[in-house]
């Protein structure tokens, strides 16, 4: 369904010192903020907007491009331009689990376990966890969904010697951090984090129902206990179109 524009919003003050493109952008932002253009709605085409406001198509396209860059609109090839759906706002899962955050926001969550097995760590995992040669890890891979839509892919690595029976626990109904704390006395005292934007690989796209190359957020956590020993290294991939991560610091 294509959205309409409030009749009172279609007038531009052509004798104003404010450029027409700036007035047009303010009108479009007001349409979105006021709910006249609701999340998921298709807005009028560039030709329709050109006719409604009697401005050049280049002016309309420039304004729409700015709103796309700001994340308010989304262009879909062959279909048109749509109002972006509101992203799920989360904080670092090191301090509060993704599942707990989602449920506090009112989402129905599910977790699908891909695998939980003892494996030989990659050189990167071995280095992060400071493992000796020959030490194994438990590799836990899960997909977290909100209201039926997969939003995050979790890869967690825990030294086998610290949690030798980890695979015997229910890793879909219980959060890994809680299991490690309650059953293995592994409580977080410090965490190193790194966040970057990457492109979805074929496997990530399959798990998160994306297209290969779509943007995803990669959050890496290295968690230490009170003695300074790293006991969990995780790589969490979030859908870039559905999730934003906020950080808060006390200075």
C-alpha positions as CSV (number, residue, x, y, z in Angstrom):
1,X,0.0,0.0,0.0
2,X,1.3,3.4,-0.9
3,X,0.9,6.1,1.7
4,X,-0.7,9.5,1.2
5,X,0.5,12.9,2.2
6,X,-1.4,15.1,4.6
7,X,-3.0,17.8,2.5
8,X,-1.8,20.6,4.8
9,X,1.8,19.3,4.4
10,X,2.0,19.7,0.6
11,X,2.5,23.5,0.5
12,X,6.1,24.9,0.0
13,X,6.9,28.5,0.9
14,X,8.6,29.4,-2.4
15,X,9.4,33.0,-1.2
16,X,11.1,31.7,2.0
17,X,14.8,31.9,2.6
18,X,14.7,28.2,3.5
19,X,15.6,26.2,0.4
20,X,12.9,24.0,-1.1
21,X,14.8,20.8,-0.5
22,X,15.1,21.7,3.2
23,X,11.4,22.4,3.4
24,X,10.7,19.1,1.6
25,X,12.9,17.1,3.9
26,X,11.2,18.6,7.0
27,X,7.8,17.7,5.5
28,X,8.9,14.1,4.9
29,X,10.4,13.8,8.4
30,X,7.2,15.1,9.9
31,X,5.2,12.5,7.9
32,X,7.4,9.7,9.4
33,X,7.5,11.2,12.9
34,X,3.7,11.7,13.0
35,X,2.9,8.2,11.8
36,X,1.3,9.3,8.5
37,X,4.1,7.3,6.9
38,X,4.2,4.2,9.1
39,X,7.0,1.7,9.3
40,X,6.8,-0.7,6.4
41,X,4.6,1.6,4.2
42,X,5.6,2.4,0.7
43,X,5.8,6.1,0.1
44,X,4.8,7.8,-3.2
45,X,7.2,7.4,-6.1
46,X,9.6,10.1,-7.1
47,X,7.3,11.0,-10.0
48,X,4.3,11.3,-7.7
49,X,6.2,13.5,-5.2
50,X,7.4,15.7,-8.1
51,X,3.8,16.2,-9.2
52,X,2.5,16.8,-5.6
53,X,5.1,19.4,-4.7
54,X,5.9,20.8,-8.1
55,X,9.7,20.4,-7.7
56,X,12.3,18.8,-9.8
57,X,12.8,15.0,-9.6
58,X,16.4,15.7,-8.7
59,X,15.3,17.6,-5.7
60,X,13.0,14.8,-4.6
61,X,15.7,12.2,-5.2
62,X,18.3,14.1,-3.1
63,X,15.9,14.4,-0.2
64,X,15.0,10.7,-0.3
65,X,18.6,9.8,-0.5
66,X,19.4,11.7,2.7
67,X,16.5,10.0,4.5
68,X,17.8,6.6,3.3
69,X,21.3,7.4,4.6
70,X,19.7,8.4,7.9
71,X,18.0,5.1,8.2
72,X,14.4,6.5,8.0
73,X,13.7,5.1,4.5
74,X,14.7,1.9,2.7
75,X,14.9,1.5,-1.1
76,X,13.9,-1.9,-2.5
77,X,14.8,-2.5,-6.1
78,X,11.8,-3.0,-8.3
79,X,9.3,-2.2,-5.6
80,X,9.9,1.4,-4.4
81,X,10.9,3.3,-1.3
82,X,9.6,2.2,2.1
83,X,9.5,3.6,5.6
84,X,12.2,1.8,7.6
85,X,10.9,-0.4,10.4
86,X,12.0,0.5,13.9
87,X,15.2,-1.3,14.9
88,X,15.4,-3.4,18.1
89,X,17.5,-1.4,20.6
90,X,19.9,-3.5,22.7
91,X,22.9,-3.0,24.9
92,X,26.0,-5.2,25.1
93,X,25.0,-8.8,25.8
94,X,28.0,-9.1,28.1
95,X,26.1,-7.2,30.8
96,X,22.6,-8.4,30.0
97,X,21.8,-11.4,27.8
98,X,20.1,-10.8,24.4
99,X,17.2,-13.0,25.3
100,X,16.6,-11.1,28.6
101,X,16.7,-7.8,26.8
102,X,14.3,-8.9,24.0
103,X,11.8,-10.3,26.5
104,X,11.9,-7.1,28.6
105,X,11.0,-5.2,25.4
106,X,8.0,-7.5,24.9
107,X,9.3,-9.8,22.1
108,X,8.6,-13.5,22.0
109,X,12.0,-15.2,21.9
110,X,13.1,-18.6,20.7
111,X,16.6,-20.1,20.6
112,X,17.7,-22.7,18.1
113,X,20.8,-24.7,18.9
114,X,23.0,-25.4,15.9
115,X,25.6,-27.4,17.8
116,X,27.2,-27.8,21.2
117,X,30.3,-29.9,20.9
118,X,33.9,-30.3,22.0
119,X,36.2,-29.1,19.3
120,X,39.8,-28.2,18.5
121,X,40.0,-24.4,18.6
122,X,41.2,-22.3,15.7
123,X,44.4,-20.4,16.2
124,X,42.4,-17.2,16.8
125,X,40.2,-18.8,19.5
126,X,43.3,-20.4,21.1
127,X,45.0,-17.0,21.2
128,X,42.0,-15.2,22.7
129,X,41.5,-17.8,25.4
130,X,45.2,-18.3,26.1
131,X,45.0,-22.0,25.6
132,X,47.9,-24.4,25.6
133,X,48.6,-26.5,22.6
134,X,46.2,-29.5,22.6
135,X,43.5,-27.9,24.7
136,X,40.0,-28.2,23.4
137,X,37.0,-25.9,23.7
138,X,33.3,-26.3,23.8
139,X,31.9,-24.6,20.7
140,X,28.3,-23.5,21.1
141,X,26.4,-22.1,18.1
142,X,22.8,-20.7,18.4
143,X,20.3,-18.6,16.6
144,X,18.2,-16.2,18.5
145,X,14.8,-15.1,17.1
146,X,12.4,-12.4,18.1
147,X,8.7,-12.9,17.2
148,X,9.8,-15.6,14.8
149,X,12.4,-13.6,13.0
150,X,16.1,-14.6,13.4
151,X,18.1,-11.6,14.5
152,X,21.4,-12.9,15.9
153,X,23.8,-15.8,15.4
154,X,25.9,-16.7,18.4
155,X,29.3,-18.5,18.3
156,X,30.6,-19.1,21.8
157,X,33.9,-20.8,22.9
158,X,34.6,-22.0,26.4
159,X,37.7,-23.9,27.5
160,X,36.8,-27.5,28.0
161,X,38.8,-27.8,31.2
162,X,36.7,-25.1,32.8
163,X,33.3,-26.5,31.9
164,X,33.7,-30.2,31.0
165,X,30.0,-31.1,31.1
166,X,28.7,-27.9,29.4
167,X,27.0,-29.9,26.6
168,X,24.8,-31.6,29.2
169,X,23.0,-28.4,30.0
170,X,19.9,-26.9,28.2
171,X,21.5,-24.2,26.1
172,X,18.2,-23.1,24.5
173,X,16.1,-22.4,27.6
174,X,18.9,-21.0,29.7
175,X,21.5,-18.3,29.0
176,X,25.1,-19.4,28.7
177,X,26.3,-16.8,31.1
178,X,23.9,-18.1,33.8
179,X,25.0,-21.7,33.3
180,X,28.7,-20.8,33.5
181,X,28.1,-18.8,36.7
182,X,25.8,-21.1,38.5
183,X,27.4,-24.5,37.5
184,X,31.0,-23.6,37.0
185,X,31.6,-20.6,39.2
186,X,32.6,-18.5,36.1
187,X,31.4,-15.0,36.8
188,X,32.2,-12.1,34.6
189,X,34.5,-9.4,36.2
190,X,35.9,-7.8,33.0
191,X,35.1,-7.9,29.3
192,X,36.9,-6.7,26.2
193,X,34.6,-5.8,23.3
194,X,35.0,-5.0,19.7
195,X,32.2,-4.0,17.3
196,X,32.3,-3.7,13.5
197,X,30.1,-3.9,10.5
198,X,30.7,-6.8,8.1
199,X,29.0,-8.5,5.2
200,X,27.0,-11.6,5.6
201,X,28.7,-14.8,4.4
202,X,26.6,-17.4,2.7
203,X,26.2,-19.4,5.9
204,X,25.4,-16.3,8.0
205,X,22.9,-15.2,5.4
206,X,21.3,-18.7,5.5
207,X,21.0,-18.7,9.3
208,X,19.6,-15.1,9.6
209,X,17.4,-15.2,6.5
210,X,19.4,-12.6,4.7
211,X,21.0,-12.2,1.3
212,X,24.8,-12.9,1.0
213,X,26.6,-9.5,1.4
214,X,23.9,-7.9,3.5
215,X,25.3,-5.8,6.4
216,X,25.5,-7.4,9.8
217,X,27.0,-6.2,13.1
218,X,29.8,-8.3,14.5
219,X,30.3,-8.0,18.2
220,X,33.2,-9.9,19.7
221,X,33.4,-10.4,23.5
222,X,36.2,-11.8,25.6
223,X,35.1,-12.4,29.1
224,X,37.4,-12.7,32.2
225,X,36.8,-14.0,35.7
226,X,38.0,-12.4,38.9
227,X,41.5,-13.9,38.5
228,X,41.9,-12.4,35.1
229,X,41.5,-15.7,33.3
230,X,39.5,-15.5,30.0
231,X,36.8,-18.1,30.1
232,X,34.5,-17.2,27.2
233,X,35.1,-15.8,23.7
234,X,32.1,-15.1,21.7
235,X,31.3,-13.7,18.2
236,X,27.7,-12.5,17.8
237,X,26.4,-11.5,14.4
238,X,23.3,-9.2,14.5
239,X,21.1,-8.3,11.5
240,X,22.1,-4.8,10.6
241,X,18.6,-4.0,9.4
242,X,16.9,-5.0,12.6
243,X,19.2,-4.3,15.5
244,X,21.1,-1.4,16.9
245,X,23.5,-1.7,19.9
246,X,23.9,1.1,22.5
247,X,26.7,1.6,24.9
248,X,26.7,3.6,28.1
249,X,29.7,4.7,30.1
250,X,30.3,6.4,33.4
251,X,33.2,8.8,33.3
